[in-house]
Amino acid sequence: MADLIPITDETLSILKGIPTQTLIDGLWVKGWPSTYVEGARPLQKGQSMAGRAVTLRFVPHRPDLFSDKPKGEDSAEYVAIELCGPGEVLVIDALRWQYSSIGGDIKFLRLMQRKVGGLVTDGGVRDSVVLKNYGFPVFSASTTAKQGPADFWPWQVNDAIQCGGVLVRPGDAIVGDDDGVVVVPRSEVDEIIEIAHQREEVEEIVKKQLEVEQCSPGKYYPFNENTWKLYEKKTGKKPFK
């Protein structure tokens, strides 16, 4: 993974315009397991997001952990935040503990200052009213009044983590919209974009054909031999399938 070229801002702009469900379909074509981050729901509707993953892993609280944990600005969450900018999304593994808070207004004020691309977690966030006004997309499993330190602590930055049951590696593309969050592995981004664009084209052709024929969608959907024959006839292009 170390020799992969980082995803460009131009590519992120393209990803931001592709629906999450279409990206999942593209990954399915390539044989990848689902990369939908379960539980990460938009704090508010109407925001789209695409960025390179900066990862942060929380671990369960234990009394001896506090003495070993870096303090102040050296604490893992603050290190991770400083790695984020407009092209990055902070992805936090909160152990899928949805009612435990990974942070709130004071911590995430710094994310606003750094104009981050977004925040994703399978845990909860506090101070949701304030966060909505910070201007960056937030996807979380819940909003909560509960504090986090009694349950878990931020521990490790920019390693492979799970979030919502999905593997996330630093530098992966993180894409979010009203339907949730999808992880696009960095190694697959360019081809998934190409497949996604074709599938969007195919779906438009199918919808128009269904209007003409007034027939069951099952003739063409899920995509089948009839679909691809229709696609080649209309466009002259070969399908990815």
C-alpha positions in Angstrom: 0.0 0.0 0.0 2.9 2.3 0.7 3.8 2.8 -3.0 0.2 3.7 -4.0 -0.2 7.3 -5.2 -2.5 9.3 -2.9 -5.9 10.0 -4.2 -5.9 13.5 -5.9 -8.3 16.3 -5.0 -9.6 16.1 -8.6 -10.5 12.4 -8.1 -12.2 13.3 -4.8 -14.3 15.8 -6.6 -15.5 13.2 -9.0 -16.2 10.7 -6.2 -18.3 13.3 -4.4 -20.7 13.4 -7.3 -21.3 9.7 -7.4 -24.1 8.2 -5.3 -22.9 5.8 -2.6 -25.1 3.0 -3.8 -23.5 3.3 -7.3 -20.0 3.0 -5.7 -21.1 -0.1 -3.8 -22.4 -1.6 -7.1 -19.1 -0.9 -8.7 -17.2 -2.7 -5.9 -19.6 -5.6 -6.2 -18.7 -5.9 -9.9 -15.1 -6.2 -8.9 -15.9 -8.9 -6.3 -15.3 -6.8 -3.2 -17.3 -7.4 0.0 -19.7 -4.6 1.1 -17.9 -1.5 2.2 -20.9 0.2 3.6 -20.2 1.6 7.0 -23.1 0.3 9.1 -24.5 2.7 11.6 -22.8 5.9 10.2 -25.8 8.1 9.5 -25.7 11.7 8.4 -26.1 14.2 11.3 -28.0 16.4 8.8 -29.3 15.7 5.3 -28.1 17.3 2.1 -24.4 17.1 2.7 -22.1 15.1 0.4 -18.5 14.1 1.3 -15.4 12.6 -0.2 -12.0 12.5 1.3 -8.8 10.5 2.1 -9.1 8.5 5.3 -7.2 9.5 8.4 -7.9 6.8 10.9 -8.2 6.8 14.7 -8.8 3.7 16.9 -10.5 3.8 20.3 -9.8 1.0 22.8 -11.9 0.0 25.9 -11.1 1.9 29.1 -9.1 0.1 31.8 -7.7 1.8 35.0 -4.1 1.4 34.0 -4.7 2.9 30.5 -4.7 6.5 31.7 -1.1 6.4 32.9 0.1 4.9 29.6 -1.9 7.2 27.3 -0.2 10.3 25.8 -1.6 13.5 27.3 -2.7 16.9 26.1 -1.8 17.7 22.5 0.0 14.4 22.1 -3.2 12.4 22.7 -4.2 10.3 19.7 -7.3 12.2 18.8 -5.5 15.6 18.6 -2.7 14.0 16.6 -5.2 12.6 14.1 -7.1 16.0 13.9 -3.9 17.8 12.9 -3.4 15.4 10.0 -6.8 16.4 8.6 -7.6 19.2 6.1 -10.1 19.9 3.3 -9.2 16.7 1.5 -9.3 14.4 4.5 -12.1 12.6 6.4 -11.4 11.5 10.0 -12.7 8.0 10.5 -13.0 6.8 14.1 -13.3 3.2 15.2 -15.5 3.5 18.3 -16.0 -0.3 18.7 -19.6 0.2 17.4 -20.5 1.5 20.9 -23.1 3.8 19.5 -24.1 5.6 22.8 -20.5 6.4 23.9 -19.2 9.8 22.8 -16.1 10.1 20.7 -16.2 13.9 21.2 -18.2 17.1 20.9 -18.0 20.8 20.3 -14.6 21.7 21.9 -12.6 18.8 20.2 -14.3 19.2 16.9 -14.0 23.0 16.8 -10.5 22.2 15.6 -11.9 20.1 12.8 -13.9 23.2 11.7 -10.8 25.4 11.9 -8.9 22.9 9.7 -11.8 22.9 7.2 -11.9 19.1 7.2 -13.7 17.0 4.6 -15.8 15.2 7.2 -16.0 13.0 10.2 -17.2 9.4 10.3 -17.7 7.1 13.3 -19.6 4.0 14.4 -19.9 5.6 17.9 -21.9 8.6 19.1 -21.2 12.4 19.0 -22.1 15.0 21.6 -23.3 18.5 21.2 -25.0 17.8 17.9 -26.7 21.2 17.7 -23.3 22.9 17.7 -21.7 20.3 15.3 -24.4 21.0 12.8 -23.3 24.6 12.7 -19.6 23.7 12.2 -20.2 23.2 8.5 -18.4 19.8 7.8 -20.3 16.6 7.2 -20.7 14.3 10.2 -21.8 10.7 10.0 -22.3 8.9 13.3 -24.2 6.0 14.8 -26.0 8.3 17.2 -26.1 11.6 19.0 -25.6 11.2 22.8 -25.3 13.1 26.0 -23.1 10.3 27.4 -19.4 10.9 28.0 -16.9 8.6 26.4 -13.9 8.3 28.8 -15.7 5.9 31.2 -16.1 3.5 28.3 -13.1 4.0 25.9 -10.1 6.1 25.0 -8.5 7.3 21.7 -5.4 5.2 21.2 -3.9 4.7 17.7 -3.6 6.9 14.6 -3.4 5.9 10.9 -3.4 2.2 11.1 -5.9 -0.2 9.6 -9.2 -0.1 11.6 -12.7 -1.3 11.5 -15.6 1.2 11.3 -19.1 0.0 11.2 -17.8 -3.5 10.4 -15.7 -2.3 7.4 -11.9 -2.3 7.1 -10.6 1.2 6.6 -6.9 1.8 5.7 -5.3 5.3 5.8 -5.6 7.0 2.4 -8.8 5.1 1.3 -11.5 7.2 -0.2 -14.4 7.8 2.2 -17.6 8.9 0.4 -20.8 9.9 2.1 -24.3 11.2 1.2 -27.8 11.0 2.5 -27.7 7.2 2.3 -24.6 6.7 4.4 -20.9 6.1 4.0 -18.9 3.9 1.6 -15.2 3.1 1.7 -13.5 2.8 -1.7 -10.1 1.2 -1.3 -7.3 3.4 -2.6 -6.1 0.7 -5.0 -9.5 0.5 -6.7 -10.6 4.1 -7.0 -9.9 4.8 -10.6 -11.6 1.6 -11.9 -14.6 1.9 -9.6 -15.2 5.4 -10.9 -15.2 4.1 -14.5 -17.5 1.3 -13.6 -19.8 3.5 -11.6 -20.2 6.0 -14.5 -21.0 3.1 -16.8 -23.6 1.8 -14.4 -25.2 5.2 -14.1 -25.4 5.3 -17.9 -26.9 1.8 -18.1 -29.6 2.6 -15.5 -30.7 5.7 -17.4 -31.0 3.6 -20.6 -33.0 0.9 -18.8 -35.4 3.4 -17.2 -36.0 5.0 -20.6 -36.6 1.6 -22.2 -39.0 0.6 -19.4 -41.0 3.7 -20.2 -41.1 2.7 -23.9 -42.0 -1.0 -23.3 -44.1 -0.5 -20.2 -42.8 -3.9 -19.0 -41.6 -5.5 -15.8 -38.2 -4.2 -14.6 -37.2 -7.9 -14.3 -36.6 -7.9 -18.1 -33.5 -5.7 -17.6 -32.9 -5.5 -13.9 -30.9 -6.9 -12.1 -28.6 -6.4 -15.1 -28.6 -9.4 -17.4 -28.0 -10.4 -21.0 -31.0 -8.3 -22.1 -29.5 -5.3 -20.3 -26.1 -5.5 -21.9 -27.5 -6.2 -25.4 -29.7 -3.0 -25.0 -26.7 -1.1 -23.7 -24.5 -2.1 -26.6 -27.2 -1.3 -29.1 -27.8 2.2 -27.6 -24.2 3.2 -27.1 -21.9 0.9 -29.1 -19.9 0.3 -25.9 -18.8 -3.0 -24.3 -19.9 -3.5 -20.7 -17.8 -4.1 -17.6 -20.6 -6.4 -16.2 
